[in-house]
């Protein structure tokens, strides 16, 4: 069944921008603001209640900085928990039965790899803890009020126009500046999922929305070291680099590799853009 109108939060984030562009291209009306102001503020429920006739909520808005969450935990917990609660209450009041919550990695130091949904949850920062608490709100609202909710736990989504301070844009700037690339740990590994693969998954979920409460790990299913990625980017940019390791931080889990069997089976979904192709697309976009 075609979805005609979707409310998307976090519209300034790069994933939300890609999602909104995709939805508009297929003829879906996207709500990213309210009648009260230009930017939709999920922490203000009175603003949310000015929105009518929405069929699905896709909740991407959050305070996402791990380091800032340590420095200012109140702001992170307040925004991420209250924002989610308000959107769930908005869905309940408006009788919206489809809700997608984009969470994050919540497993802390991995006990085994790849990490499946049965792995113990032990979030390692106020940011990750706030997202897990918001997940619990989603689960409760689904069970208590019959809202069909899908929680996605993306391990690392990347792509064109990602946040200025995020890893790949930061490495590209360092390569272009002087070739000295400073990493928090050159052997730290991440599971990189290209944004178009993530958007494709969201589209499939919209078309085949499951009943009840469901949660899934989302990634490519392979992990690569930060050093490998930096070296690949340098090659694509035709630059020579030196790689240096800095002091590790609370964000530095040594390896995050997702077991994507559950989400792949549920939605017949497989990522198609490997890290080499994804980095090439980003570098090509720099010259356009």
C-alpha positions in Angstrom: 0.0 0.0 0.0 1.4 3.4 -1.0 2.3 5.7 1.9 1.1 9.3 1.1 2.3 11.4 4.0 5.3 10.8 6.3 6.6 12.9 9.2 10.4 12.8 9.3 12.3 14.3 12.3 15.9 15.4 12.2 15.6 16.9 8.7 18.9 18.7 9.0 20.8 15.4 9.4 22.4 13.9 6.4 20.4 10.6 6.5 17.2 12.5 6.8 18.1 14.8 3.9 18.7 11.7 1.7 15.5 10.1 2.9 13.4 13.2 2.3 14.8 13.6 -1.2 14.0 9.9 -1.9 10.5 10.1 -0.6 9.7 13.3 -2.5 11.0 11.7 -5.7 8.5 8.8 -5.4 5.6 11.2 -4.7 5.3 10.9 -0.9 4.5 14.1 1.0 7.1 14.7 3.6 6.5 16.8 6.8 9.6 18.2 8.3 8.2 21.4 9.9 5.1 22.6 11.6 2.7 25.5 11.2 4.2 27.1 14.3 7.8 27.4 13.0 10.1 26.3 10.2 11.9 23.6 12.1 10.0 20.8 13.8 11.0 20.5 17.4 10.2 17.1 18.8 10.7 18.3 22.4 7.6 20.5 21.9 4.5 18.3 21.7 2.2 21.3 21.1 4.1 21.9 17.9 3.7 18.3 16.8 0.0 18.4 17.4 -0.3 21.0 14.7 0.5 18.3 12.1 -2.4 16.4 10.6 -3.0 13.4 8.4 0.4 11.7 8.8 0.4 7.9 8.1 4.0 7.1 9.3 6.5 8.7 11.7 10.2 8.2 11.0 12.2 9.5 14.0 15.8 10.4 13.2 16.2 13.5 15.4 18.7 13.2 18.2 21.7 14.7 20.0 24.3 12.3 18.5 27.7 13.4 19.8 29.2 10.8 22.2 31.8 13.2 23.5 29.3 16.0 24.0 27.0 13.6 25.8 29.7 13.1 28.4 30.2 16.8 28.8 26.5 17.7 28.8 24.5 14.5 29.6 21.3 16.5 30.6 20.9 18.0 27.1 21.4 14.6 25.5 19.0 12.7 27.7 16.4 15.5 27.6 16.4 15.8 23.8 16.6 12.1 22.9 14.2 10.8 25.5 11.6 13.6 25.6 11.7 13.9 21.8 10.9 10.2 21.4 8.2 10.3 24.1 6.5 13.3 22.4 6.5 11.6 19.0 5.1 8.4 20.5 2.4 10.3 22.2 1.7 12.3 19.0 1.3 8.9 17.2 -1.1 7.6 19.9 -3.3 10.7 19.9 -3.4 10.9 16.1 -3.9 7.1 15.8 -0.8 6.6 13.7 0.0 2.9 13.6 3.4 2.9 11.8 6.5 4.3 13.5 10.2 3.8 12.7 12.7 4.7 15.3 16.3 5.0 14.3 18.4 4.1 17.3 22.2 3.4 17.4 24.8 0.9 18.5 23.9 -0.1 22.1 26.1 -3.2 22.8 29.2 -1.6 24.3 32.4 -3.7 24.3 31.5 -6.7 22.0 31.5 -10.2 23.7 31.6 -11.8 20.2 31.5 -10.9 16.5 29.5 -10.4 14.5 27.0 -8.8 16.9 23.4 -10.1 16.7 20.3 -8.9 18.5 20.8 -11.4 21.3 24.1 -9.8 22.3 23.9 -8.2 25.8 23.1 -4.5 25.6 25.6 -2.4 27.6 25.7 1.1 26.1 29.0 2.9 26.6 28.1 6.6 26.8 25.2 8.8 27.8 24.3 9.1 24.1 24.0 5.4 23.6 22.2 5.0 26.9 19.7 7.7 26.0 18.9 5.9 22.8 18.4 2.6 24.6 16.0 4.2 27.0 14.1 5.7 24.1 13.9 2.2 22.6 12.2 1.0 25.7 9.6 3.8 25.4 9.0 2.6 21.8 8.5 -1.0 23.0 6.1 0.1 25.8 4.0 2.3 23.5 3.8 -0.5 20.9 2.6 -3.0 23.5 0.3 -0.6 25.4 -1.3 1.2 22.5 -1.1 -1.1 19.5 1.4 1.0 17.5 3.5 -1.0 15.0 7.1 0.1 15.7 10.3 -0.8 14.0 13.5 0.1 15.8 16.7 0.1 13.7 20.2 0.0 15.3 22.5 1.2 12.5 26.2 0.6 13.3 27.6 3.4 11.1 25.9 5.1 8.2 28.0 7.2 5.8 27.7 8.9 2.5 27.8 12.2 0.6 27.1 15.4 2.7 27.5 13.7 6.0 28.2 15.8 9.1 31.2 18.0 8.9 32.8 16.6 12.0 32.1 12.9 11.3 35.0 10.5 10.5 35.1 10.4 6.7 34.8 14.2 6.1 37.4 14.8 8.8 39.8 12.4 7.1 39.3 14.0 3.7 40.0 17.4 5.1 43.2 16.2 6.8 44.4 14.5 3.5 43.8 17.6 1.5 45.4 19.9 4.1 48.8 18.3 4.7 48.4 14.5 4.4 48.8 14.0 8.1 45.8 11.9 9.2 45.2 11.6 13.0 43.0 8.8 14.1 41.9 7.9 17.7 43.1 4.4 16.9 44.2 3.2 13.5 43.1 -0.4 14.2 39.7 0.5 15.4 37.1 -1.1 13.1 33.7 0.0 12.0 30.9 -1.5 10.0 30.2 1.1 7.3 26.8 1.1 5.6 26.3 3.4 2.6 23.3 5.8 3.0 21.5 4.6 -0.1 21.4 1.1 1.2 19.9 2.4 4.5 17.3 4.4 2.6 16.4 1.3 0.5 15.8 -0.6 3.8 13.6 2.2 5.1 11.6 2.1 1.8 11.1 -1.7 2.1 9.9 -1.4 5.7 7.4 1.3 4.6 6.1 -1.1 2.0 6.1 -4.2 4.2 5.5 -2.9 7.7 5.5 -5.7 10.3 3.0 -5.9 13.2 4.0 -5.3 16.8 7.4 -4.2 18.1 10.5 -5.3 16.2 14.1 -4.3 16.4 17.0 -5.0 14.0 20.8 -4.4 13.7 21.7 -2.7 10.5 25.1 -2.6 8.8 27.0 -4.0 5.8 28.0 -7.1 7.8 31.8 -6.5 7.5 34.1 -4.1 9.4 37.1 -2.2 8.2 39.8 -0.4 10.2 39.9 3.4 10.2 43.4 3.2 8.8 42.2 1.1 5.9 39.5 3.7 5.1 42.0 6.6 5.4 44.4 4.8 3.0 41.6 4.1 0.5 40.5 7.7 0.6 44.1 8.9 0.0 44.4 6.6 -3.0 41.2 7.9 -4.5 42.3 11.5 -3.9 45.8 10.6 -5.3 47.5 11.9 -2.2 50.2 10.5 0.1 49.5 10.3 3.8 50.9 9.5 7.1 48.7 8.0 9.7 49.0 8.8 13.4 47.1 7.5 16.4 45.8 9.8 19.1 44.6 9.1 22.6 41.6 6.8 22.6 38.3 8.1 23.9 35.1 6.7 25.3 33.8 6.3 21.7 36.5 3.9 20.8 34.9 0.4 20.8 37.6 -1.8 19.0 35.3 -3.4 16.5 31.6 -3.1 15.6 30.5 -5.6 13.1 26.8 -6.3 12.7 25.1 -9.6 12.2 22.4 -8.6 9.7 20.8 -12.0 9.3 17.6 -10.9 11.1 16.9 -7.8 9.1 17.9 -9.4 5.8 15.5 -12.3 6.4 12.6 -10.1 7.6 12.7 -7.7 4.6 14.6 -9.6 1.9 17.2 -6.8 2.1 20.9 -6.9 1.4 23.3 -4.0 1.2 24.8 -3.5 -2.3 27.4 -0.7 -1.9 30.7 -2.0 -0.4 33.2 0.3 1.2 35.3 0.7 -1.9 32.4 1.8 -4.1 30.9 4.0 -1.3 34.2 5.9 -0.8 34.6 6.3 -4.5 31.1 7.8 -4.8 31.9 10.3 -2.0 35.1 11.4 -3.6 33.4 11.7 -7.0 30.8 13.9 -5.4 33.5 16.3 -4.2 34.3 17.4 -7.8 30.6 17.8 -8.8 
